[in-house]
Amino acid sequence: MGKPYFFFKCFLKSGLVAVISLFLTPAFAQNELSYTGELGLSVGAAHYFGDLNTKGALNAAKPSIGIYYRKYMNDYIGLRVHGRFMQLGYSDIYNKNDFQHRRNLSFNTDVFELGVQGDFNFFRFEPGSQYYRFSPYFTGGASLFYYNPYAYLNGVKYRLQPLRTEGQGSAMYPDRKPYSLTSLAFLLGGGFKYNVSRKVNLGLEVLYRFTNTDYLDDVSTTYAGPAVFPPDAQGHNTTAYLLQDRSYATGDRIGVAGRQRGNSRDKDQFVTAELTISILFTSYRCKF
């Protein structure tokens, strides 16, 4: 009788353990830690390419800073909203081409951008994991940005869009309309990210913008000519006249009506290269 009773007790205990495990396993599964997203800061440099920088030179970088939230869809895909403040600018003094150097135009602008991006990790990326904490990634999307180019004349700052430096809105050029200070851009880039700890990611990203405007630098088509910018009531040259053709500082004026000032066939572009740091958000969920 001893052995059957002993085996019955063992069987009963094993059954109880199995039943308890069945009830507790879902509870443990529901409490499994899951990474849902990250809130981050980006800091780096921005550079402009366009009618004043036709050779793609990287000699006038300006600061860029941003804040973003990335939602994790899975270990490979994320969706991001990214807001940035940047500065862009360039000058013909950097150009070795004779015409561009004689043209002597320049601009600066602050840029405020709100972008939506999709990120794709080339490797499985799982924060907190020992083996899946690094991945290069591809990113793409679109953004809406605000800009307002300006230039300096005798040390005074002037906004260029209201001056209509290419004759926008004048009776002589009815087809040239004042340009908008907001524009769309298509985003394309990539980078890599590294999970430092269960709460922190570090990364580096390069992001290129193909914009929908050719007036980021206030230069696009041809010179409107001096007739569009008559003297003021006192007979003095207006600010618009002096800023639409600044070649007088390098020699004889070249800004005759119809002469090339920019290249309207190509839109302006710009790029950012930024370091990123982010704080991770977690939740508890069931994976079964």
Secondary structure by P-SEA (a helix, b strand, c coil): caaaaaaaaaaaaaaaaaaaaaaaaaaaaaabbbbccccbbbbbbbbbbccccccccccbbbbbbbcbbbbbccccbbbbcccccccccccccccccaaaaaacccccbbbbbbbcbbbbbcccccccccccccccccccccccbbbbbbccccccccccccccccccccccccccccccccbbbbbbccccccccccccccbbbbbbbbccccccccccccccccccccccccccccaaaaaacccccccccccccccccccccccccccccbbbbbbbbbbbbbcc
